[in-house]
C-alpha cells in the first residue's frame, strides 16, 4: 500500500486518480500540464483540487 501512503482519504484517492489519469492524456508531460488538464474537465472538478495538492500527488513516492 505504499503507492497510496499518505493519500488514504476519499479526497486524496480521487486526487491521485485524477492526476494519474490527466498525466496519461496526449500532450500532458509535466505537473503544470496535469494541473491545466484537470482545470479544463468541468467546474466542480476544477474547483475541487488545490494546485499544491495536485503537485504533491504528482510528486508522490508512488509516482504518477
C-alpha positions as CSV (number, residue, x, y, z in Angstrom):
1,X,0.0,0.0,0.0
2,X,3.0,2.3,-0.3
3,X,1.5,3.6,-3.5
4,X,-1.2,5.5,-1.7
5,X,0.6,6.0,1.6
6,X,-0.4,9.5,2.9
7,X,-3.3,9.6,0.4
8,X,-5.9,7.3,2.1
9,X,-8.8,9.7,2.4
10,X,-11.5,9.8,-0.3
11,X,-10.4,13.2,-1.4
12,X,-6.8,12.1,-1.7
13,X,-7.6,8.9,-3.6
14,X,-9.7,10.9,-6.1
15,X,-6.8,13.4,-6.3
16,X,-4.3,10.6,-7.1
17,X,-6.6,9.0,-9.6
18,X,-7.4,12.3,-11.3
19,X,-3.7,13.4,-11.5
20,X,-2.7,9.9,-12.8
21,X,-5.5,10.0,-15.5
22,X,-4.6,13.5,-16.5
23,X,-0.9,12.7,-16.8
24,X,-1.6,9.9,-19.3
25,X,-3.5,12.1,-21.7
26,X,-1.9,13.1,-25.0
27,X,0.2,16.3,-24.8
28,X,0.5,16.1,-21.0
29,X,4.0,15.7,-19.8
30,X,4.6,17.7,-16.7
31,X,2.8,18.8,-13.5
32,X,1.7,22.1,-14.9
33,X,0.0,20.4,-17.8
34,X,-1.6,18.0,-15.4
35,X,-3.0,20.9,-13.4
36,X,-4.3,22.6,-16.6
37,X,-5.9,19.4,-17.8
38,X,-7.8,18.9,-14.6
39,X,-8.9,22.5,-14.6
40,X,-10.4,22.0,-18.0
41,X,-12.6,19.0,-17.2
42,X,-15.6,20.6,-15.5
43,X,-16.2,23.4,-12.9
44,X,-16.7,21.1,-9.9
45,X,-13.5,19.1,-10.6
46,X,-11.6,22.3,-11.5
47,X,-12.5,23.8,-8.1
48,X,-12.1,20.6,-6.1
49,X,-8.3,20.2,-6.2
50,X,-5.9,22.9,-5.0
51,X,-2.8,23.4,-7.2
52,X,-0.5,22.4,-4.3
53,X,-2.3,19.2,-3.7
54,X,-2.0,18.2,-7.4
55,X,1.7,18.9,-7.2
56,X,2.0,16.7,-4.1
57,X,0.2,13.9,-5.8
58,X,2.3,14.3,-9.0
59,X,5.5,14.1,-6.9
60,X,4.3,11.4,-4.6
61,X,6.6,8.4,-3.9
62,X,4.4,6.1,-5.8
63,X,4.8,8.4,-8.8
64,X,2.3,9.4,-11.4
